[in-house]
Each structure stands twice: as C-alpha cells, then as structure tokens.
C-alpha cells in the first residue's frame, strides 16, 4: 500500500507545474515545495525514494481523483464496457493538463531499475478502474480482467501521448481495442449444443 497524506498530495500538486521544465527531479520537487511556502528539503521525508516515489504518489492521486469523479456520475446505468470506457475517459481528461508530466513520468518508470514501480502502478490503476466499474469478482477472472485492462490502458495512454487528437482520438482508439476484445471473447465461447 502506498503512503497517503494531504501533505504528500499538496506537494505533488505543487510540483506538477515545474515538471514540464525540470522533469520529475529533486529540483522540481523543491520548487513545488517552495511555492507552498514549505522547506524545500521536505521532499526527503515526503518522498524518501526520490522522484520515482513522487511519480508513484502522483499516479495514486490520479487514481483517487478518477474514482472521485466516477462517484459523481451514474455509472451503474452503463454496461461494463461503457463503464470502463468512461473511467478511462475520466482518467485521461484529468491528466490532459499535465500531458508533459505524464510523458516524463513514463520516462522515469521506463528506466530498468524502476520497472517494478511501473508494473505496480499500472496494476493499481487497472484495479482502481475495475473497482470503480463495480467489479466484485474473487476468482481467476479478477486477475485476467486486470491484466487485460492493464494492456488496453497502457496502449491507450501511449496512443494519447503520441497522437495530436487528444482525449477524443484516444477514446476512438480505446473503442477499437474494446471492440476487438469483445470479438475475441465471442470467439472463445463454446457453441451451444
């Protein structure tokens, strides 16, 4: 479980405006803390693992914000694929103003020594999406659903970062991925005897 506190959340939000220029670095964290009127060295105890810890905390905060936004909507009226789509849309819409921070965060997580953190954050995001969609499975499908969604979400996020069309283009891409998954699941079902 990741450590959460209002102080950490405030430090992350204050750091974000500096990330596009400075990257996910100690300098960006110190600039953010200075803007809050805090001691710049506070990053040492707020994020003892340094910038990668700050990235992990930001992804967790983004998951929580997606869940909060979803709670304000009536997702129960939607079928599961539409719920997943809406949750990913909420996630991307929340990240749109920090697009460069996302790009730089993924660069940090792509470093070989941060691979475990990258996998852990992706797994937590997939779990947060499924939980917000109302999934209550407790069998093997719990794992397969999350693993499948992690792949779809990662591909959608990469597309969103690469393409100039923003969230609408990424959602079109996501729709194609979800339609492909639905076709594959229909083919796997045994024929009625």
HELIX and SHEET records of a PDB file:
HELIX    1   1 UNK A    6  UNK A   22  1                                  17    
HELIX    2   2 UNK A   26  UNK A   35  1                                  10    
HELIX    3   3 UNK A   40  UNK A   42  5                                   3    
HELIX    4   4 UNK A   43  UNK A   46  1                                   4    
HELIX    5   5 UNK A   51  UNK A   71  1                                  21    
HELIX    6   6 UNK A   75  UNK A   77  5                                   3    
HELIX    7   7 UNK A   80  UNK A   95  1                                  16    
HELIX    8   8 UNK A   96  UNK A   98  5                                   3    
HELIX    9   9 UNK A   99  UNK A  109  1                                  11    
HELIX   10  10 UNK A  112  UNK A  114  5                                   3    
HELIX   11  11 UNK A  115  UNK A  132  1                                  18    
HELIX   12  12 UNK A  140  UNK A  162  1                                  23    
HELIX   13  13 UNK A  166  UNK A  188  1                                  23    
END                                                                             
